[in-house]
Amino acid sequence: MILYYFIYFCSMFKLYFLRYLVFYTVKFHLLSNKQQEQEEQQQVYPSHSNLKRTQKN
């Protein structure tokens, strides 16, 4: 019985650990992606304004 409880506890722990691990990795990936997107947008907007200037000229 003790062994059974031990195995059960380990499996539950693994499940929760994996779930939290996945949750936090996804969260960090999303955060890093948002930062990258913001940087890309900052890079893109000046080029857009440059394009508009050249079109006006």
TORPA-95571 format. One record per residue (C-alpha): x, y, z; residue in three letters; residue number from 1. Coordinates in steps of 0.2 Angstrom, whole numbers, plus 2048, in hexadecimal, padded with zeros to 3 digits. Last residue first. Layout:
REM TORPA-95571
<atom><u>X</u><v>Y</v><w>Z</w><rest>ala</rest><nr>NUM</nr></atom>
...
REM end
This chain:
REM TORPA-95571
<atom><u>829</u><v>940</v><w>6F8</w><rest>asn</rest><nr>57</nr></atom>
<atom><u>819</u><v>93A</v><w>700</w><rest>lys</rest><nr>56</nr></atom>
<atom><u>81E</u><v>928</v><w>6FC</w><rest>gln</rest><nr>55</nr></atom>
<atom><u>82F</u><v>92A</v><w>703</w><rest>thr</rest><nr>54</nr></atom>
<atom><u>828</u><v>931</v><w>713</w><rest>arg</rest><nr>53</nr></atom>
<atom><u>81B</u><v>923</v><w>714</w><rest>lys</rest><nr>52</nr></atom>
<atom><u>828</u><v>916</v><w>712</w><rest>leu</rest><nr>51</nr></atom>
<atom><u>833</u><v>91E</v><w>720</w><rest>asn</rest><nr>50</nr></atom>
<atom><u>824</u><v>91E</v><w>72C</w><rest>ser</rest><nr>49</nr></atom>
<atom><u>822</u><v>90B</v><w>728</w><rest>his</rest><nr>48</nr></atom>
<atom><u>834</u><v>908</v><w>72B</w><rest>ser</rest><nr>47</nr></atom>
<atom><u>833</u><v>911</v><w>73C</w><rest>pro</rest><nr>46</nr></atom>
<atom><u>824</u><v>906</v><w>740</w><rest>tyr</rest><nr>45</nr></atom>
<atom><u>82C</u><v>8F6</v><w>73C</w><rest>val</rest><nr>44</nr></atom>
<atom><u>83A</u><v>8F6</v><w>749</w><rest>gln</rest><nr>43</nr></atom>
<atom><u>82F</u><v>8FB</v><w>757</w><rest>gln</rest><nr>42</nr></atom>
<atom><u>823</u><v>8EE</v><w>751</w><rest>gln</rest><nr>41</nr></atom>
<atom><u>831</u><v>8E1</v><w>752</w><rest>glu</rest><nr>40</nr></atom>
<atom><u>836</u><v>8E6</v><w>763</w><rest>glu</rest><nr>39</nr></atom>
<atom><u>824</u><v>8E5</v><w>769</w><rest>gln</rest><nr>38</nr></atom>
<atom><u>823</u><v>8D4</v><w>761</w><rest>glu</rest><nr>37</nr></atom>
<atom><u>832</u><v>8CE</v><w>769</w><rest>gln</rest><nr>36</nr></atom>
<atom><u>82C</u><v>8D4</v><w>77A</w><rest>gln</rest><nr>35</nr></atom>
<atom><u>81B</u><v>8CB</v><w>777</w><rest>lys</rest><nr>34</nr></atom>
<atom><u>825</u><v>8BB</v><w>772</w><rest>asn</rest><nr>33</nr></atom>
<atom><u>82F</u><v>8BB</v><w>782</w><rest>ser</rest><nr>32</nr></atom>
<atom><u>81F</u><v>8BD</v><w>78C</w><rest>leu</rest><nr>31</nr></atom>
<atom><u>817</u><v>8AF</v><w>783</w><rest>leu</rest><nr>30</nr></atom>
<atom><u>826</u><v>8A4</v><w>785</w><rest>his</rest><nr>29</nr></atom>
<atom><u>826</u><v>8A7</v><w>797</w><rest>phe</rest><nr>28</nr></atom>
<atom><u>814</u><v>8A3</v><w>799</w><rest>lys</rest><nr>27</nr></atom>
<atom><u>816</u><v>893</v><w>78F</w><rest>val</rest><nr>26</nr></atom>
<atom><u>824</u><v>88E</v><w>799</w><rest>thr</rest><nr>25</nr></atom>
<atom><u>81B</u><v>892</v><w>7A9</w><rest>tyr</rest><nr>24</nr></atom>
<atom><u>80B</u><v>888</v><w>7A4</w><rest>phe</rest><nr>23</nr></atom>
<atom><u>816</u><v>879</v><w>79E</w><rest>val</rest><nr>22</nr></atom>
<atom><u>820</u><v>878</v><w>7AE</w><rest>leu</rest><nr>21</nr></atom>
<atom><u>810</u><v>87A</v><w>7B8</w><rest>tyr</rest><nr>20</nr></atom>
<atom><u>808</u><v>86C</v><w>7AF</w><rest>arg</rest><nr>19</nr></atom>
<atom><u>817</u><v>861</v><w>7B0</w><rest>leu</rest><nr>18</nr></atom>
<atom><u>819</u><v>864</v><w>7C3</w><rest>phe</rest><nr>17</nr></atom>
<atom><u>807</u><v>860</v><w>7C6</w><rest>tyr</rest><nr>16</nr></atom>
<atom><u>808</u><v>850</v><w>7BC</w><rest>leu</rest><nr>15</nr></atom>
<atom><u>818</u><v>84B</v><w>7C3</w><rest>lys</rest><nr>14</nr></atom>
<atom><u>812</u><v>84E</v><w>7D5</w><rest>phe</rest><nr>13</nr></atom>
<atom><u>802</u><v>844</v><w>7D1</w><rest>met</rest><nr>12</nr></atom>
<atom><u>80D</u><v>835</v><w>7CA</w><rest>ser</rest><nr>11</nr></atom>
<atom><u>819</u><v>836</v><w>7D9</w><rest>cys</rest><nr>10</nr></atom>
<atom><u>80A</u><v>836</v><w>7E6</w><rest>phe</rest><nr>9</nr></atom>
<atom><u>802</u><v>827</v><w>7DD</w><rest>tyr</rest><nr>8</nr></atom>
<atom><u>813</u><v>81E</v><w>7DD</w><rest>ile</rest><nr>7</nr></atom>
<atom><u>815</u><v>821</v><w>7F0</w><rest>phe</rest><nr>6</nr></atom>
<atom><u>803</u><v>81D</v><w>7F4</w><rest>tyr</rest><nr>5</nr></atom>
<atom><u>806</u><v>80C</v><w>7EB</w><rest>tyr</rest><nr>4</nr></atom>
<atom><u>816</u><v>809</v><w>7F4</w><rest>leu</rest><nr>3</nr></atom>
<atom><u>80E</u><v>80C</v><w>804</w><rest>ile</rest><nr>2</nr></atom>
<atom><u>800</u><v>800</v><w>800</w><rest>met</rest><nr>1</nr></atom>
REM end
